[in-house]
């Protein structure tokens, strides 16, 4: 059933979508040896609250899944060890040579350390992947990276972060809270640093929502795991936070000239999903979201368009809205690269219903303010990683408001 935003005041009120510093960075890098570089959807500009103060600002946090809030998803049948090894191939850099491969990196880094370098993952992908089924071989090869001679120089990073991932409790855990490794050892499924962020925002009485954004099939399991933790069933987070979680992921469907979002209609499943069409309607839907929800983004569209950022996961920005800040965490955000995974779409006027994809140069304005390249090694080892990153984004948003004269 198609539902426009103007007539959506009563439907789905029980669902989240319808209800509307990096601190001491240099010291850390020196010690760690790792340097990452009421539902009223149709709100007019006149009626929107314009407070730019941080305490009154709503946060909408868009979270990728794999390599952002967890290491190994529960669908692909890849072990924690394999997933961590594979991630390391994507943050270690070198050059293709006649002799096969020459290392440039001495330690992992998110950013390219030299213009003429590529990641070891990209090197293997170029060599091994000709058709989609070849990615099975790529996954196997990258999954043993630090146990092979080629990657053994990075084994200390593998061992250190695998140790951080170990489940520390003796009692039998809820199966939705852990993942088993190759040897049967238990590891955290969703990273504790992510839950610390939610706990921190809740304790500080912030207005916020979490929107899981994935190309994969793991959203239902992530939502199940979060439900148990936020109900107080996680031994590290024993207090119920009473945060609503929508267990049914929605979909974002992209065409060449249009974008549609669909969410399930839990009050009347027989009527089919509610559909939101166009940039403004979907932006308002997400800006008014509450609790935790999820969307499966349109991977086929991204793939069919050569993995261009303009065909990726959409993130809408209305520069006139200083009362809400959208922040997207994804390990594949690389703002200056053509294949960055997020399509940053901006409304050029407060009354515009259509947003446009920003160029890479324009999108740089919103880096570390609305776009964060998630750093898996930091989110594993630093329990305050997400808290620090969100606070840094808010500080930059404060500066943006001051310099642009927004209110």
DRENDRENMAR-867890 format. One record per residue: residue in three letters; x, z, y of N, C-alpha, C, O in turn. Coordinates in steps of 0.2 Angstrom, whole numbers, plus 2048, in hexadecimal, padded with zeros to 3 digits. Each point is the difference from the previous one (the first is absolute). Layout:
! DRENDRENMAR-867890
ALAXZYXZYXZYXZY ...
END
This chain:
! DRENDRENMAR-867890
UNK8048007FA7FC800806804800806805804801 UNK7FA7F88048047FF8067FD8058057FA801801 UNK80B8038027FE8058058047FF806806801800 UNK7F67FE8068047FF8068018078037FD8057FE UNK8087FC8068028068037FB8038047FF807800 UNK7FD7F58037FB8038057FA8047FC7FD804803 UNK8027FA7F77FA8037FC8038047FB7FC8017FB UNK80A8028068038047FA8008088028048037FE UNK7F77FF8068008078027FE8057FB802805800 UNK7FA7F97FB7FE8047FB8037FF7F98008057FC UNK8037F68028027FE7FA8078037FE804800804 UNK7FC8037F68078027FE803806804806801800 UNK7F68048028028058048058057FC804804803 UNK7FB7FC7F78048047FC8077FD7FE8048047FC UNK7FD7F68068067FD7FE8058008067FE800806 UNK8098017F98048018058007FA805801801806 UNK7FE7F97F88017FA8047FA8008058007FE806 UNK7FA8057F87FA7FF8048008058057FD7FF805 UNK8058077FA8008068058057FF805806802801 UNK7F87FD8008047FF8058058068028047FF805 UNK8828118058067FF8058068007FC8058037FE UNK7F87F98028068007FC8048068038047FF805 UNK7FD8077F78038058038078017FD8017FF7FA UNK80480280A8078017FE8027FB7FB8038007FB UNK7FB7FA8088017FA7FC8087FF7FE8027FE7FA UNK80280280B8077FF7FF8038057FB8047FE7FB UNK7FA8088068038067FB7FD7FF7F98048017FC UNK7F67FC8047FE7FF7F98047FB7FD8018007FA UNK8007FA8098037FA7FD8078027FE8037FE7FB UNK8018068098068027FF8018057F98047FF7FD UNK7F78058038008047FA7FD7FD7FA8028017FA UNK7F97FA8067FD7FD7FB8037F97FE8007FE7FA UNK8047FF80A8037FA7FF7FB7FA7FF8027FB7FD UNK7F88068067FB7FB8007FD7FF8077FE805803 UNK8027F57FF7FE7FF8077FA7FB8008027FA800 UNK7F88078007FB7FB8017FF7FE8077FD803804 UNK8067F97FD7FE7FF8077F88008007FD7FF806 UNK7478298097FC7FC8048017F98008047FE804 UNK7F97FE7F98037FA7FF7FE7FB8067FA7FE800 UNK80A8008047FE7FB8058067FC800804801805 UNK7FC7FA7F78067FB8008017FC8068067FE802 UNK7F58008018017FC8068008048067FB801803 UNK80C8007FF8018048068027FC8068057FC7FF UNK7F88058068027FB806806804803801806800 UNK8027F68048068028047FE806805804804801 UNK7F67FB8027FE8058057FE8077FC801805803 UNK7FD7FB7F77FE8067FD8068037FB7FF8067FE UNK8067F68028068037FB8038068048027FF806 UNK8008067F78048058038077FE8018037FC7FC UNK80080580A8067FD8018068068018057FE803 UNK7FA8077FA8058058018067FE7FC8007FE7FA UNK8068038098067FE7FD8048067FE8067FF7FD UNK7F78078038048067FE8018007F97FB7FE7FC UNK80A8048018018007F97FB8047FC7FE7FE7FB UNK8018088087FB8057FC7F97FD8007FC8017FB UNK8027FA8097FA7FD8007FF7F97FD7FB7FD800 UNK80B8017FE8017F97FD7FE8007F98038057FC UNK7FA7F78017FF7FF7F98057FC7FD8027FB803 UNK8008077F78057FC7FC7FD7FC7FA7FC8047FC UNK8057F68047FE7FC7FA8067FE7FC8037FB803 UNK7FF8087F88067FF7FC7FF7FB7FA7FD8027FB UNK8057F88068007FB7FA8068017FC8057FF802 UNK7FA8027F88058017FB8007FB7FA7FC8007FC UNK80A7FD8048017FC7FA8018057FA801806801 UNK8007F87F98008047FA8078007FD804805802 UNK7FE7F67FA8078007FD8057FF8058007FC804 UNK8058097FB8068008047FF803807804800805 UNK7F68037FC7FE8038067FD8077FF803805802 UNK7F87FC7FA7FE8077FF8018027F87FF8057FE UNK8037F67FE8028017F98057FB7FE8027FB804 UNK8028077F78057FC7FD7FE7FB7FB8017FA801 UNK7FB8087FA7FE7FC7FB7F88007FF7FE806800 UNK7FF7F48017F98017FF7FE8017F98047FF7FB UNK7F68028047FD8027F97FD7FA7FC7FD8017FB UNK8047F98087FD7FA7FD8057FC7FD7FE7FD7FB UNK8078028088057FB7FE8048027FA8047FC7FD UNK7FC80A8018038027FA8088008018047FF7FB UNK7FE80280B8078018028028078017FC804803 UNK8097FE7F98028078018038028078017FC804 UNK7FF80B7FD8028028068087FE8018027FE806 UNK8028027F58077FE8008007F98028047FE804 UNK7F97FE7F98007F98017FE7FE8078037FC803 UNK7F78077FF7FE7FF8078058028058017FD805 UNK8028097FA8058028058067FC8008037FE806 UNK7FF7FF7F48067FC8007FE7F98048047FD803 UNK7F68017FB7FE7FA8048008008078027FC804 UNK7FB80A7FF8008018078078008038027FD805 UNK8038057F78078018038037F88008047FF805 UNK7FA7FD7F78027F98017FE7FD8068037FB803 UNK7F78078007FE7FE8068038038077FE7FE805 UNK8068077FA8038038068088007FF803804804 UNK7FF7F87F88087FF7FF8017F98017FD7FB7FE UNK8088038068017FA8038077FD7FE8058037FF UNK7FB7F68018067FD7FF8007F88017FB7FE804 UNK8097FE7F98007F98028017FC7F98038027FB UNK7F97F88058017FC7FA8077FC8018027FE806 UNK8028027F58067FC8018017FC7F97FC8007FC UNK8097FC8048027FC7FB8018047F97FF7FE7FB UNK8038088068018047FB7FA8057FE8018057FD UNK7FA7F98067F98037FE7FE8058067FB7FE803 UNK8088077FE7FD8058048068048038058027FC UNK7FB80080B8058048037FC8068047FC7FE804 UNK8068087FA7FC8058048038018078057FF801 UNK7F68038038018028077FF807801803804803 UNK7F77FE7FA7FE8078018048057FC8037FF7FB UNK7FF8078088038067FD7FA8057FF8018057FC UNK7FA7FA8077FA8057FF7FA7FC8028007FB803 UNK7FA8087FA7FA7FC8027FE800807802805804 UNK7FA7F67FE7FE8008077FA7FB8007FF7FB7FD UNK7FC8078077FA7FC8018017FA8047FE7FA7FE UNK8078068078017FB8048067FC7FE8058027FD UNK7FB7F78048057FC7FE807802804800800806 UNK8058027F68068028048047FB803805801804 UNK7FA7F87FA8047FB8037FB7FA8007FD7FF7FB UNK8047FC80A7FB7FB8008007FB7FA7FB7FD7FE UNK80B8037FE8017FB7FB7FF8047F98037FD7FB UNK7F98088057FF8047F97F97FF7FE7FC7FF804 UNK8038027F67FA8007FD8008067FB8058027FE UNK7F58008007FF8067FB8027FD7F97FF7FA7FF UNK80380B7FD8027FE7F97F97FE7FC8007FB7FC UNK7FB8088067F97FE7FE7FF7F88017FE7FC7FC UNK80380280B7FF7F98028047FC7FC7FE7FA7FE UNK8098088018047FC7FC7FE7FE7F98007FB7FE UNK7FD80B7FF7FE7FF7F97F97FB8007FF7FC7FC UNK7FD8068097FA7FC8008017F88017FD7FC7FD UNK8088038078027F98018037FD7FA7FF7FA7FF UNK8048097FD8037FE7FA7FB7FF7FA8017FC7FC UNK7FB8098037FC8017FA7F97FE8017FD7FE7FB UNK80080280B7F97FF8007FE7F88028027FE806 UNK7FB7FF7F57FE7F98027F97FF7FF7FD7FD804 UNK8008077F87F88007FF7FE8088008058047FF UNK7F57FD8037FE8078008028057FA801805801 UNK7FE7F87F98028047FA8078027FF8028047FD UNK8037F9807807802800801807803805802800 UNK7F68008048008078038018057FB802806801 UNK7FB7F97F98018057FA8088017FF8028067FF UNK8017F58018088007FF8038038068048057FF UNK7FA7FA8078028038067FF807800805804802 UNK7F57FE7FC7FF8088008058037FB802806801 UNK7FF7F77F98048037FB8078008028048057FF UNK7FF7F6804807800803801805805805804800 UNK7F67FD8058018048057FF8087FE802804803 UNK7FA7FC7F87FE8077FD8068047FE8008067FF UNK8067F77FF8068037FD8068008058058007FE UNK7F97FE8098057FF8058068058008067FD7FF UNK7F98098018068058018038027F9805803800 UNK7F87FA7FB8038027F98047FA7FE8048007FB UNK7FC7FA8098047FB7FF806800804800803805 UNK8067F97F98068008047FF7FE807803803805 UNK7F87F87FC7FF7FD8077FE805805801800806 UNK7FB8057F77FD8058058028077FF7FD805803 UNK8087FC7F98028077FF803804806800806800 UNK8027F68058038038067FA804803802804805 UNK7F87FB7FA7FA8038037FD8057FC7FA802801 UNK8098007F97FC8047FB7FF8078037FC8037FE UNK8097FF8077FF8078027F98008047FD806800 UNK8017F58047FA8008047FA8007FB7FB803801 UNK8067F97F97FB8007FB7FF8077FD7FA803800 UNK80B8017FE8008067FD7FD8058057FC8057FE UNK8067FB8087FE8058057F98008017FC805800 UNK8017F58017F97FF8027FB8017FA7FB802800 UNK8087FC7FA7FC8017FA7FF8087FF7FB8027FD UNK80A8028048008078007FB8038047FC8047FF UNK8037F98077FB8028057F97FF7FE7FB804801 UNK8047F77FB7FA7FE7FD7FD8047FA7FB7FF7FF UNK80A8057FE7FE8047FA7FA804802800804805 UNK7FB7FD7F67FB8048018038077FE8028017FA UNK7FD80480A8048077FF7FC8057FD8028057FF UNK7F87FA7FF7FB8057FD8008007F98007FA7FC UNK80080C8008008007F97F97FF7FD7FF7FD7FA UNK7FC8058097F97FF7FE7FE7F97FF8037FC804 UNK7F98027F77FE7F97FF7FC7FE8067FB803803 UNK8077F78007FD7FE8077FA7FC7FE7FF7FD7FB UNK7FD80280A7FB7FB8008037F97FF8057FF804 UNK7F97FD7F88037FA7FF8007FB8068047FB800 UNK7F88068047FF7FC8068068028068017FC805 UNK8028097F98058038058077FE7FF805801804 UNK7FC7FC7F58077FF7FE8017F97FD7FB7FD7FE UNK80B8018018027FA7FD8058027FB805804801 UNK7FB7F97F98058017FB8067FB8017FF7FA801 UNK8078097FE8067FC8008027FD7F97FC8017FB UNK8097FC8048027FD7FA8018057FA7FE7FE7FB UNK8058088078018057FB7FA8057FF8018057FD UNK7F97F98067FB8058008008058067FB804800 UNK80A7FC8048008058057FB7FE8057FE7FA802 UNK7FF80C8027FB7FE804802800807805804802 UNK7F87F78028027FF8077FA8018057FA7FE7FD UNK8078038097FA8008057FD7F98008047FB800 UNK7F68048007FD7FA8017FF7FE8078047FB802 UNK7F98088028007FF8078058058038008067FE UNK8047F88078058048037FE8068047FB7FF804 UNK8088077FB7FD8068038017FF8087FC803804 UNK8097F97FF8007FF8077FA7FD8037FE801806 UNK7FE7FB7F67FA7FD8027FB8068017FC800805 UNK8038047F67FC8058008018058067FC803803 UNK80B7FE7FE8028058067FD7FD8067FE804805 UNK8027F57FC7FE7FD8067F88028017FE802805 UNK7FE7FD7F67F98018007FF8088017FC801805 UNK8088037F87FF8078018028028077FC804803 UNK8097F98008028018077FB7FE8057FE804804 UNK7FF7F67FB7FB7FE8057FA8047FF7FC802805 UNK8028007F57FA8047FF8018078037FB803804 UNK80B8007FB8018078038008008087FE805803 UNK8047F58008007FF8077FA7FE8037FF7FE806 UNK7FC8017F67F97FE8028007F98037FC7FF805 UNK8087FD7F98007F98027FA7FC7FD7FE8017FB UNK8007FB8097FB7FB7FE8047FA7FD8037FC804 UNK7FC8037F68047FB7FC7FC7FD7FA7FC8037FE UNK8067F78007FE7FD7FA8057FD7FC8057FE804 UNK7FB8017F68057FD7FC7FC7F97FD7FB8017FD UNK8097FA8047FD7F97FD8057FE7FB8057FD802 UNK7FA8037F78057FD7FC8007F98007FA7FD800 UNK80B7FF8008007F98018057FD7FA806801801 UNK7F77FC7FB8057FD7FA7FE7F97FE7FA7FE801 UNK80B7FF7FC7FE7F97FD7FF8017F97FE7FB7FC UNK80380B8018008017F97F98037FD7FB800804 UNK8068027F67FA8037FD8008077FF7FC8037FD UNK8088018078018077FF7FC8048058008067FF UNK7FC7F78057FC8048057FC8067FD800805802 UNK7FC7F97F87FB8057FD8048067FE7FE806801 UNK8087F97FC8048057FD8038058068008067FF UNK8027F68068038048067FA804803801806801 UNK7F97F87FF7FA8048037FF8067FB7FE805803 UNK8027F97F77FF8067FB8058058017FE806800 UNK8087F8800805805801800804807801806800 UNK7FD7F78057FF8038067FA805800801805803 UNK7FA7F97FA7FA8047FF8028077FD7FE805803 UNK8067FB7F88028067FC804804805800806800 UNK8057F78038058048047FC803806801806802 UNK7FB7F68027FD8038067FA8057FE7FE803804 UNK8007FD7F67FC8057FD8038077FF7FD8057FE UNK80A7FB8028048057FE8028017F98028057FE UNK7FE7F57FE8028017F98087FE7FF8028007FB UNK8017FF80B8087FF8008038068017FF804805 UNK8067FE7F6803807801804801806801805803 UNK8017F58008048018077FB800806802801805 UNK7F87FD7FA7FB7FF8057FA8047FE7FB7FC7FE UNK80580A8017FA8037FC7FA8028047FB8027FE UNK8057FC8097FA8018047FC7FA8018027FA801 UNK7F78067FE7FC7FB8017FF7FE8077FF805804 UNK8027F57FE8007FE8077F97FD8027FF7FF806 UNK7FC8007F57FA7FE8028007F98047FC7FF805 UNK8087FD7F88007F98037FD7FB7FC8018007FA UNK7FA7FD8087FC7FB7FD8047FA7FD8047FD804 UNK7FB8017F68047FA7FD7FB7FB7FD7FC8027FC UNK8047F88077FC7FB7FD8037FD7FA8057FD800 UNK7F88047FA8037FE7F98007F97FF8047FD7FB UNK7F97FF8097FF7F97FF8047FC8057FE7FF806 UNK8077FD7F88047FC8057FC7FB8027FC7FC7FD UNK80580280A7FD7FA8028047FA8008068017FD UNK7F87FA8068057F97FF8007FD8077FC801804 UNK80A7FD7FD8017FB8068017F97FE8057FF7FC UNK7F77FD8068007F97FE8027FB8067FD800805 UNK8087FC7FA8037FC8057FE7F97FF8027FD7FA UNK7FC7FF80B7FF7F97FF8057FD806804804803 UNK7FC7F67FD8057FD8057FE802807805800805 UNK7F58017FD7FE8018077FB8068007FD802805 UNK8038027F67FB8068008038067FC8047FF7FB UNK7FA8078068018067FC7FA8047FF7FC800804 UNK8038027F67FA8047FE8028067FC8058007FC UNK7F88058068018077FC7F98027FC7FB7FF803 UNK8068037F77FA8027FC8018077FE8068027FD UNK7F58028038018077FE7F98017FB7FB7FD802 UNK8068077F97FA8017FC7FB804803801804804 UNK7F97FB7FA7FA8048037FE8057FB7FC7FF7FB UNK8078078057FF8057FB7F98038007FD8027FB UNK7FF7FD80B7F98028007FC7FC7FC7FB8027FE UNK8067F78027FC7FC7FD8057FA7FC8007FB803 UNK8038077F88057FB7FD7FC7F97FE8047FB800 UNK7F68057FF7FD7FA7FE7FF7FB8058007FA7FF UNK8018088078007FC8068067FC8018007FC805 UNK8058067F88077FD8018048038057FD804804 UNK8097F97FD8048038067FE7FF8077FD7FB801 UNK8058098037FF7FF8078057FC8038068017FE UNK7F97FA8068057FB8028018008087FB800803 UNK80B8007FF8028008078047FA8018057FF7FD UNK7F97FD8088037FA8018038008077FD802805 UNK8097FB7FB8047FF8078048068027FF8067FD UNK8067F98078058048027FD8078038018057FE UNK7FA7FA8077FE8068047FC8047FB800807800 UNK7FB7F77FC7FC8047FB8058047FC7FE8067FE UNK8077F77FF8048037FB8058058048018067FD UNK8017F98098048048037FC8078028028057FF UNK7F77FA8037FC8058027FE8047F9800806800 UNK7FF7F77FB7FF8037F98068057FF7FF8067FE UNK8077F78028068057FF8018058058028057FE UNK7FD7F98088018058057FB806800802806802 UNK7F87F97FB7FB8057FF8018037F97FB8047FE UNK80A7FA7FE8008037F9802808801802802805 UNK7FC8017F58028077FF8028017F97FF7FC7FC UNK80580A8038028027F98057FA7FE8047FE803 UNK7FB8017F68057FB7FD7FB7FB7FD7FB8017FD UNK8087F98047FD7FA7FD8057FB7FE806801801 UNK7F87F97FC8057FB7FE7FD7F98007FA7FF800 UNK80B7FD8027FE7F97FF8067FC7FC805801801 UNK7F87FA7FB8057FB7FD8007FA8047FB7FD801 UNK80B8028028017FA8048017FA7FC8008007FA UNK8007FA8097FF7FA7FD8077FD7FF8037FC804 UNK8008057F68077FE7FE8007F87FF8057FD802 UNK7F68017FB8007F87FF8007FC8078037FB800 UNK7FA8088058007FD8078088008028027FB803 UNK80180B7FD8078008028047FC7FC8047FC803 UNK7FB8047F68047FB7FC7FF7F98028057FC800 UNK7F58028007FE7F98028037FD8068017FA801 UNK80080B8048037FE806807802801803801806 UNK8017FF7F4807800801803807802805801802 UNK7F78047FD802807801801801808804804802 UNK7F97F88028018018077FC8068027FB8027FE UNK8088018077FD8078037F97FE8037FC8057FF UNK8037F68047F97FE8027FB8007FB7FA800802 UNK8088007F87FB7FF7FA8008077FC7FD8007FB UNK8078058088008067FC7FB8058017FA7FE802 UNK8078087FD7FB8068017FF801807804801804 UNK7F67FE7FE7FE8008088008078027FD8057FD UNK8067FC8098008068047FD7FE8078047FD803 UNK7F78067FF7FD7FE8078028068058008067FF UNK8027F78078028048057FC7FE8068007FA802 UNK7FC80B8017FD7FF8078048048057FF806800 UNK8057F78048048048057FC804805803804803 UNK7F77FB7FE7FC8038047FD8077FD7FE804804 UNK8037FD7F57FE8067FD8058057FF8047FF7FC UNK7FD8058098058058007FD8077FC8048057FF UNK7F67FB7FF7FD8067FD8017FF7F87FF8057FD UNK8047F68018017FF7F88077FC8008017FB803 UNK8038077F88067FD7FE8007FE7F98008057FC UNK8017F58028017FE7FA8077FF7FE8047FD804 UNK7FE8067F68078007FE8007FD7F97FD8037FC UNK8077F88038017FD7F98068017FD8067FF803 UNK7FB8057F78068017FC8007FB7FA7FB8007FC UNK80A7FC8048017FC7FA8077FE8008047FF805 UNK7FF8017F58077FF7FF8027F98018067FE802 UNK7F57FD7FE8027F98027FE7FE8078007FA801 UNK7FF80B8038007FE8078077FF803804804800 UNK7FD7F68028077FE8037FE7FC8067FF7F97FF UNK80080A8077FC7FD8058047F98037FD7FB802 UNK80A8057FD8037FA8028017FA7FB8027FB801 UNK7FB8077F98007FB7FB7FA7FC7FF7FA803801 UNK8067F77FD7FA7FB7FF7FC8037FB7FA7FE800 UNK8088057FB7FC8027FA7FE8088007FF8037FB UNK80280080B7FD8068017F98017FE7FC7FB801 UNK80280A7FB7FA8007FD7FA8028047FA7FF7FD UNK8068038097FB8028047FF7FA8068047FF803 UNK7F67FF7FD7FD7FC8067FE8048057FA802800 UNK80A7FE8067FE8048057FB7FC8058027FB802 UNK7F88077FF7FB7FD8037FD8048067FE8057FF UNK8037F88077FE8038067FB7FD8047FF7FA800 UNK7FC80A8037FB7FE8048037FF807803805803 UNK7FC7F68008037FE8077FB803805803801806 UNK7F78017F97FC8038057FB8057FC7FF7FF7FB UNK7FF8068097FC8057FD7F97FE7FD7FD8037FC UNK8017F78077F97FE7FE8017FA7FB7FB7FD7FE UNK80B8018008017FB7FB7FE8027F98028057FE UNK7FB7F67FE7FF8027F98057FD7FC8008017FA UNK8047FB8088057FC7FC807802802802801806 UNK8028017F58078028018057FA7FE7FE7FC7FC UNK8088048078057FB7FE8068037FD802806801 UNK8017F67FA8068037FD8068008058017FB804 UNK80280A7FD8068008048067FD7FD8018007FA UNK8037FD80B8067FE7FE8058057FE7FF806801 UNK8067F97FB8058057FE803804807801806800 UNK8007F68058038038067FB805803801805802 UNK7F87F97FE7FB8048037FF8067FB7FF806803 UNK8017F97F77FF8067FB8068058017FE8067FE UNK8077F88048068058017FE8068058028067FF UNK7F97F98057FE8058057FD8067FC800806802 UNK7FD7F87F87FC8057FC8048037FA7FD8047FD UNK8097FA8038048037FA802807802801802805 UNK7FE8027F68018078007FB804805801805802 UNK7F97F77FF7FB8038047F97FF7FC7FC8047FF UNK8047F67FE7FA7FE7FC8027FD7F97FC7FF7FC UNK80B7FF8048027FD7FA8078047FE804801804 UNK7FC8027F68058037FD8027FD7F97FC8007FC UNK80B7FE8048027FE7FA8028067FC804804801 UNK7F87FE7FA8008067FC8078007FC8027FB7FD UNK80180B8038068017FE8008057F97FF806801 UNK8007F77F97FF8037FA8058067FF7FE8057FE UNK8087F98038058067FF7FF8068048018057FE UNK7FE7FA8087FE8058057FA8047FE800806800 UNK7FB7F67FE7F98037FE8018047FA7FC8057FF UNK8097FA7FD8018037FA8048078017FE8057FE UNK8077FA8068058068017FE804806803806800 UNK7F97F88057FF8048067F98018007FB7FC801 UNK80380B7FE7F98027FF7FC7FE8077FA800800 UNK8098008067FD7FF8068017F98027FE7FF806 UNK8047FC7F68017F98027FA7FD8048007FE805 UNK7FA8037F87FA7FD8037FE8038067FD7FD805 UNK80380A7FB7FF8048068047FD8067FE7FF805 UNK8088017FA8057FE8057FF7F98028007FF806 UNK7FE7FC7F67FF7F98027FA8008047FF7FC805 UNK7FB8077F97FA8008048018038077FE7FD805 UNK8068087FB8018038078047FC8047FF7FF806 UNK8067FD7F78047FB8047FC7FA8028007FE806 UNK7FB8007F67FB7FB8027FC8028067FF7FC805 UNK7FF80A7FB7FC8038058038018077FE7FE805 UNK8098047FA8048008068017F98037FF7FF806 UNK8027FC7F68017F98037F97FE8038007FC805 UNK7FA8067F87FA7FE8027FF8038077FD7FD805 UNK8058097FC7FF8048068047FC8057FE7FF806 UNK8087FF7F98047FC8047FD7F98028007FE806 UNK7FD7FF7F57FD7FA8017FA8008057FF7FC804 UNK7FD80A7FB7FA8018058038018077FD7FE805 UNK8088067FC8038018068037FA8047FE7FF806 UNK8057FD7F68037FA8037FB7FA8018027FC805 UNK7F98047F77FB7FB8017FA8028057FC7FC802 UNK80480A8007FB8038047F98007FD7FB801803 UNK8058007F67FA8017FD7FD807801804804801 UNK7F67FD7FE7FD8068007FC8027FA7FD8057FF 
END
